[in-house]
Amino acid sequence: MSFHLFGIRHHGPGCARSLRAALEKLAPDLVLVEGPADAQEILPLLNHPRMVPPVALLIYRPDQPRQASYFPLTVFSPEWQTLRYALEQGIPARFIDLPLARRFGSNAQEAAVLTAEMVDDPLSLLSLAAGYQDHELWWEQQIEQRRNAQGVFDGIREAMRVLRGGSPPRSQEDAWREAHMRQMLRQARAEGFQRIAVVCGAWHLPALEDLDTFSEAEDRALLQGLKPVRVAATWIPWSNNRLTYASGYGAGIAAPGWYELLWSAPSQAGIRWVIRAAELLRQEGFDVSPASTIEAVRLAEALAALRDVSAPGLAELQEAIQSVLCRGETAPMLLIEERLLIGSRMGKVPPETPAVPLQRDLEQQQRHLRLKPSLEAKEVELDLRNETDRARSRLLHRLRLLGIPWGKPQTIASSKRGTFHERWMLQWEHEFILLLIEANAWGNTLESAATSFAVNAAERCEQLAQLTELLDRALLAELPSAVARLLERIQACAALASDVRYLMDAMPALARIARYGDVRGSDMQQVRTIAEAFFARTVISLPGACLALDEEAARTLLISIQRMDSSILTLADGEMFKEWCALLARLSEEEHPHPLLRGFFSRLLLDRQLMEAASLSRLARRQLSPALPLEEAALWLEGLLSGRGQRLLALDDLWQALDSWLQSLTAERFMLLLPLLRRAFQGFTAVERRAMGEKVRYLYRSRLSQGDSEAFGFDEKRARLVLPVLSRLLGVPLYAN
């Protein structure tokens, strides 16, 4: 009986090819691979004809699905080639790493003994000793481009003996893992296997080489305290862009697109890489000729010769492509790195793969509606008058309700305005599988899960605005049972609501539903009845709510009033609009509401052309009277100036009233008022502020043209001295006459 240990560093075609050749030469009768033992039952699926890499082994806790681990594999992964070889030859294959059930059940947290760099890559010291700052470059030249792989695993094993020496495991978890792997090796030896191939991380080799130097009793005692939890295992599709270091799952592949080419065509990888780059650049509109493609290949070969390497590697090829094909520019290289170096190819798993019912229901609907999940962002426009598009919209809204944002709503183009149009940006993420597993607790189908989730959320929610927003989402998802319960909860909460702000904050969602919900065939009468009740209570309660407010409370109420006003416009109810405007007119004339609100009420009436310029000028002179406190006048003015400035530019009487008020202020009072005025004008755009400056100039010119400037007490020479200061305060450029 003999163990044959093969230490691997990470996924790579050279390492995978060498390992496959070594296994074929050894012809083992048992293959042991460092992988979670929990996945043993689904290991045979790896050899299924419909299993297309890249894929990932997913192990999770069914009761806490977010506690999970991914183990990505692709065609050039050493583990993939090892397991496929064993399954194809009918050789027993086992995972021997510590089960995730025990690792999830342990709460031990022990700091690593080695540095972060060593923990991530134990072989980094070898690359540094060889004079390479780039560890990937060292690995590629020593392993991936090696023409003769004989003895490579012996060299790795010897290097690990020297690097690790007699040092203990890096962490408590590593100690558990190595103890469990030794236990699995002892079990295989006891079963009578003669030629056992062991494929594991290079760092673990010294801990597995000589079983007799480790105490079986100590290993058993070390593992005895680990209490397992229940876990489930499955295979899920993975993608090239998640095989990179940036994915966060430790797959260890910096350039999966390049490695795929090295695996499929090792002798022509360089030439094909340049050709692919040239094709991509041509597709994107860059001028790339066949002559420049040949020149890029020659430059890469020359760089390899200068650097004394056997063949152009990725570094030489990328430098040549940037110099020749991209003409030294970085933008095309970013495109090549995204599309070729990494790519977005997604694997597939067979239908027999274990999955929760909710996941199966989603897959069935995706096939039926022809909505294939893709990692690339894709824009989709839906016409809800079409039954298929309506079903697609329903699916996407139900997923969003469950917290799975496969689709994100986008703004509708101006040429396709209408309640029956929707625009979505679709992009699938691997984490959605875990979210589906978690959401399965609410139901086995999307409809039942979304309904249960919405009803549960309605029971826990106490805010009217949140309930009406949830109602809107439930209607979009077409969940009649959830809608009925939400309507009951809204009516119950509204009956107890004592603050009119809650009613106004809840109106926008009700208005959208009542106005646009009929496109899905829903009965909106009950929603409109609730909206009318909310409006009636607002009309009664708002006058009292505007009294005895400090500035902060007034600003908060102002936001709610804006929401109510927008909701009334959305509802397009003539009687409601008329009653609302009558209320605003009455409150704008009264003295008791907060001045900020009175000014805003006047502005709303002005925008709707329900207040004449003469009435506004009269009201302005009253509100800006010197008899009123300065702060009150400034707050009224801020309320009036909220919104767009174009409407105000045509009101000469208003500007003259404002000018007269400012002229009546003493220098001290003007300096106190200046910050308040800046805040009042800050909402206008630069173009609007410039137009206002021109308006002031026009008013003065108009007055000066009617008589001598001295008659008005106007000293033009002194006035010009303050223009630079006013220009900076108002943010308006100073133009010379």
Secondary structure, DSSP 8 states (H G I E B T S, - for coil): -EEEEEEE-S--HHHHHHHHHHHHHH--SEEEEEEEGGGGGGGGGGG-TT-BSSEEEEEEETTEEEEEEEEEE-TT-HHHHHHHHHHHHT--EEEEE--HHHHHH-------SS-HHHHH-TTHHHHHHTT-S-HHHHHIIIIIT-S--TTHHHHHHHHHHHHHTT---SSHHHHHHHHHHHHHHHHHHHTT-SEEEEEEEGGGHHHHS-GGGS-HHHHHHHHHT------EEEEEE-BGGGSSGGGSS----S-HHHHHHHHH-GGGHHHHHHHHHHHHHHHTT----HHHHHHHHHHHHHHHHHTT-SS--HHHHHHHIIIIISTT-SHHHHHHIIIIII---B-B--TTS---HHHHHHHHHHHHHT----SS-EEEEEETTSHHHHHHHHHHHHHHHTT--SEEE----GGG-STTEEEEEE---TTHHHHHHHHGGG-SSHHHHHHHHHHHHHHH---HHHHHHHHHHHHHTT-HHHHHHHHHHHHHHHHH---HHHHHHHHHHHHHHHHHGGGGT---HHHHHHHHHHHHHHHHHHHHHTSS--HHHHHHHHHHHHHHHHHHHHHT-HHHHHHHHHHHHHHHH-SSS-HHHHHHHHHHHHHTT-S-HHHHHHHHHHHT-TTS-HHHHHHHHHHHH-S-SHHHHT-HHHHHHHHHHHHTS-HHHHHHHHHHHHHHHTTS-HHHHHHHHHHHHHHHHHHHTTS-GGGGT--HHHHHHHHHHHHHHHT------
